[in-house]
């Protein structure tokens, strides 16, 4: 029994090392200089809020960059075009992009564009990827109606787009959301499930772009993950690890 446990222990360490090597091999090559750009535009003008990668927090433990902010006004001169009630963005070396936000339009219908960091990494052949986003529209001014309509992606009709290799689209969706009750809310969702991107992939980026009715709010969370091609090997490795632990 002791011998068996020693063998299992050595095998466990080897499998764990293999899994770690495969996952960790895809470290950052680069992140765009602009980590996050939020733009609000109405007939009254345009307000912009921009965060540079050099100004965000880097966590060496999981090789990630992250930023969070709240209570940010988007102004054009003395006119407030919109407000960022809260915003968060994290980029990991997986590579993964994760964001959460809550925005409110000004006194006029407002177009919000959120451009998230572009992540560049060593080329991955035929990777799997998944993108998921959920948006909630709220009638914040209690007028009894609210609307959100997308401006991005194919035909300029979607609220969310996940891209790779610059302009190639992996996923897009949530063309519109509406509310027709006082103080009500409504949601829209996109979830691709795990899909394979054919060919070589070396960058990823996500954008949210939509028109929002005056004085109403839009909130959401989203993530975009690209998994290296050896993912199946990693899953197998963790499966073997689990089996060895059960036997020991």
C-alpha positions as CSV (number, residue, x, y, z in Angstrom):
1,X,0.0,0.0,0.0
2,X,2.9,2.4,0.8
3,X,4.6,1.6,-2.5
4,X,1.3,2.1,-4.4
5,X,0.8,5.5,-2.7
6,X,4.4,6.5,-3.5
7,X,3.9,5.6,-7.2
8,X,0.6,7.4,-7.3
9,X,2.1,10.4,-5.6
10,X,4.9,10.6,-8.2
11,X,2.4,10.2,-11.0
12,X,0.2,12.8,-9.5
13,X,3.1,15.3,-9.4
14,X,4.0,14.5,-13.0
15,X,0.5,14.9,-14.3
16,X,0.0,18.2,-12.3
17,X,3.3,19.5,-13.7
18,X,2.2,18.6,-17.2
19,X,-1.2,20.4,-16.8
20,X,0.5,23.4,-15.3
21,X,3.0,23.6,-18.2
22,X,0.3,23.4,-20.8
23,X,-1.8,26.0,-19.2
24,X,1.0,28.3,-18.3
25,X,2.7,28.2,-21.7
26,X,0.4,30.8,-23.1
27,X,1.7,33.9,-21.2
28,X,1.1,37.5,-22.2
29,X,3.0,38.8,-25.2
30,X,1.3,42.2,-25.0
31,X,-1.7,44.2,-23.9
32,X,-2.8,47.3,-25.9
33,X,-1.7,50.7,-24.5
34,X,-5.3,51.6,-23.9
35,X,-6.8,49.2,-21.4
36,X,-10.3,50.6,-21.4
37,X,-12.0,53.3,-23.4
38,X,-15.6,54.4,-22.7
39,X,-17.2,56.9,-25.1
40,X,-20.7,58.5,-24.7
41,X,-22.1,60.5,-27.6
42,X,-25.4,62.4,-28.0
43,X,-26.5,65.4,-30.0
44,X,-24.9,67.5,-27.2
45,X,-21.4,66.2,-27.8
46,X,-19.0,63.4,-26.9
47,X,-17.5,62.5,-23.5
48,X,-14.6,60.1,-23.2
49,X,-13.0,58.2,-20.3
50,X,-9.8,56.3,-21.0
51,X,-7.5,54.2,-18.8
52,X,-4.0,53.2,-19.9
53,X,-2.6,49.8,-19.2
54,X,0.4,51.4,-17.4
55,X,-2.1,52.8,-14.9
56,X,-3.9,49.7,-13.9
57,X,-3.2,47.0,-11.3
58,X,-1.0,44.1,-12.3
59,X,-1.3,40.9,-10.2
60,X,1.8,38.6,-10.7
61,X,0.1,35.7,-8.8
62,X,-2.3,35.1,-11.7
63,X,-0.6,37.2,-14.3
64,X,-3.5,39.5,-14.7
65,X,-4.3,43.2,-15.2
66,X,-7.4,44.7,-13.5
67,X,-9.2,48.0,-13.1
68,X,-12.3,49.1,-11.3
69,X,-14.0,52.6,-11.1
70,X,-17.2,54.2,-10.1
71,X,-19.0,57.5,-10.2
72,X,-17.4,58.7,-13.5
73,X,-19.0,61.5,-15.4
74,X,-18.6,61.6,-19.2
75,X,-18.6,65.3,-20.1
76,X,-18.5,67.4,-23.3
77,X,-17.4,70.8,-21.9
78,X,-19.9,71.7,-19.3
79,X,-22.5,69.2,-20.5
80,X,-22.7,65.7,-19.0
81,X,-23.4,63.2,-21.8
82,X,-23.6,60.1,-19.6
83,X,-22.4,58.5,-16.4
84,X,-20.4,55.4,-15.5
85,X,-21.9,54.2,-12.3
86,X,-19.4,51.4,-12.0
87,X,-17.0,49.6,-14.3
88,X,-14.6,46.7,-13.9
89,X,-12.2,45.0,-16.4
90,X,-9.8,42.1,-15.8
91,X,-7.5,40.6,-18.4
92,X,-5.7,37.3,-17.6
93,X,-3.0,35.4,-19.5
94,X,-5.4,32.4,-20.1
95,X,-6.2,34.5,-22.2
96,X,-9.4,35.9,-20.7
97,X,-11.3,39.2,-20.8
98,X,-13.9,39.8,-18.1
99,X,-16.0,43.0,-17.6
100,X,-18.8,44.3,-15.6
101,X,-20.5,47.7,-15.8
102,X,-23.4,50.0,-15.1
103,X,-24.0,53.1,-17.3
104,X,-26.7,55.8,-17.4
105,X,-27.6,58.0,-20.3
106,X,-27.7,61.8,-20.0
107,X,-30.8,63.9,-20.7
108,X,-30.6,62.9,-24.4
109,X,-30.5,59.5,-26.1
110,X,-26.9,58.4,-25.8
111,X,-24.6,56.1,-27.7
112,X,-22.1,54.2,-25.4
113,X,-19.1,52.5,-26.8
114,X,-16.9,50.4,-24.5
115,X,-13.6,49.2,-26.1
116,X,-11.9,46.6,-24.0
117,X,-8.2,45.9,-24.0
118,X,-6.8,44.0,-26.9
119,X,-4.7,41.1,-25.8
120,X,-1.9,39.7,-28.0
121,X,-0.3,36.4,-27.4
122,X,1.8,33.7,-29.0
123,X,-0.1,32.1,-31.9
124,X,-2.5,29.3,-30.9
125,X,-3.6,26.9,-33.6
126,X,-7.3,25.9,-33.8
127,X,-8.1,27.1,-30.3
128,X,-11.5,26.6,-28.6
129,X,-13.2,29.8,-27.4
130,X,-16.3,30.9,-25.5
131,X,-18.0,34.3,-25.1
132,X,-20.9,35.1,-22.8
133,X,-22.6,38.4,-22.0
134,X,-25.7,39.5,-20.2
135,X,-27.2,43.0,-20.5
136,X,-30.0,44.5,-18.3
137,X,-31.9,47.6,-19.4
138,X,-33.7,49.6,-16.7
139,X,-36.3,52.4,-16.9
140,X,-34.3,54.5,-14.5
141,X,-36.3,57.7,-15.0
142,X,-39.7,55.9,-14.4
143,X,-41.1,57.1,-17.7
144,X,-42.6,53.8,-18.5
145,X,-40.3,53.0,-21.5
146,X,-36.7,52.3,-22.2
147,X,-34.7,51.1,-25.2
148,X,-31.3,49.7,-26.1
149,X,-30.2,49.0,-29.6
150,X,-26.8,47.7,-30.9
151,X,-24.5,49.4,-33.3
152,X,-21.6,46.9,-33.6
153,X,-20.7,43.8,-35.6
154,X,-22.2,42.6,-38.8
155,X,-24.6,45.2,-40.2
156,X,-23.9,47.4,-37.2
157,X,-26.9,45.9,-35.2
158,X,-25.4,44.1,-32.2
159,X,-24.5,45.4,-28.8
160,X,-21.6,43.0,-28.2
161,X,-18.8,41.7,-30.4
162,X,-15.9,39.4,-29.6
163,X,-13.1,39.6,-32.1
164,X,-9.9,37.8,-32.8
165,X,-6.9,38.6,-35.1
166,X,-8.0,42.2,-35.3
167,X,-11.3,42.3,-37.1
168,X,-12.4,38.7,-37.4
169,X,-15.6,38.1,-35.4
170,X,-15.9,35.1,-33.1
171,X,-19.3,36.1,-31.6
172,X,-21.8,38.9,-31.7
173,X,-25.3,39.4,-30.4
174,X,-28.0,41.2,-28.4
175,X,-29.4,43.5,-31.1
176,X,-32.0,45.2,-28.9
177,X,-33.8,45.3,-25.5
178,X,-36.9,47.2,-24.6
179,X,-38.9,48.0,-21.4
180,X,-42.5,49.1,-21.4
181,X,-43.3,49.4,-17.7
182,X,-42.7,52.1,-15.2
183,X,-39.4,51.4,-13.4
184,X,-39.2,48.1,-15.1
185,X,-36.2,46.2,-16.5
186,X,-35.5,43.6,-19.2
187,X,-32.5,41.5,-20.1
188,X,-30.7,40.2,-23.2
189,X,-28.1,37.4,-23.2
190,X,-25.5,35.8,-25.5
191,X,-23.7,32.5,-24.7
192,X,-21.8,30.8,-27.5
193,X,-20.7,27.7,-25.6
194,X,-17.3,26.2,-26.4
195,X,-16.5,26.5,-30.2
196,X,-13.4,26.0,-32.2
197,X,-11.8,28.9,-34.1
198,X,-10.1,27.4,-37.3
199,X,-6.6,28.5,-38.0
200,X,-4.0,30.5,-36.1
201,X,-5.1,33.0,-33.4
202,X,-2.8,35.6,-31.8
203,X,-5.1,38.4,-30.5
204,X,-8.5,38.9,-28.9
205,X,-10.7,41.9,-28.1
206,X,-14.3,42.7,-27.1
207,X,-16.5,45.7,-27.7
208,X,-19.9,46.8,-26.5
209,X,-21.6,49.5,-28.6
210,X,-25.3,50.5,-28.2
211,X,-27.8,53.4,-28.2
212,X,-29.5,53.9,-24.8
213,X,-32.7,56.0,-24.2
214,X,-32.4,59.2,-22.3
215,X,-31.9,58.9,-18.5
216,X,-32.1,55.1,-18.6
217,X,-29.5,52.6,-17.4
218,X,-27.7,49.6,-18.9
219,X,-25.7,47.2,-16.8
220,X,-24.0,43.9,-17.7
221,X,-21.3,41.4,-17.2
222,X,-19.4,39.5,-19.9
223,X,-16.4,37.3,-20.6
224,X,-14.4,36.1,-23.6
225,X,-12.0,33.2,-23.2
226,X,-9.7,31.5,-25.8
227,X,-8.4,28.1,-24.7
228,X,-5.1,26.8,-26.2
229,X,-5.4,23.8,-28.6
230,X,-3.9,21.4,-26.0
231,X,-7.0,22.0,-23.8
232,X,-8.1,18.4,-24.4
233,X,-4.8,17.2,-23.2
234,X,-5.1,19.4,-20.1
235,X,-8.6,18.0,-19.4
236,X,-7.2,14.5,-19.9
237,X,-4.4,15.2,-17.5
238,X,-6.8,16.5,-14.8
239,X,-8.9,13.4,-15.4
240,X,-5.9,11.1,-14.8
241,X,-5.0,13.2,-11.7
242,X,-8.6,12.8,-10.3
243,X,-8.4,9.0,-11.0
244,X,-5.1,8.6,-9.3
245,X,-6.3,10.5,-6.2
246,X,-9.3,8.3,-6.0
247,X,-7.2,5.1,-6.2
248,X,-4.7,6.3,-3.6
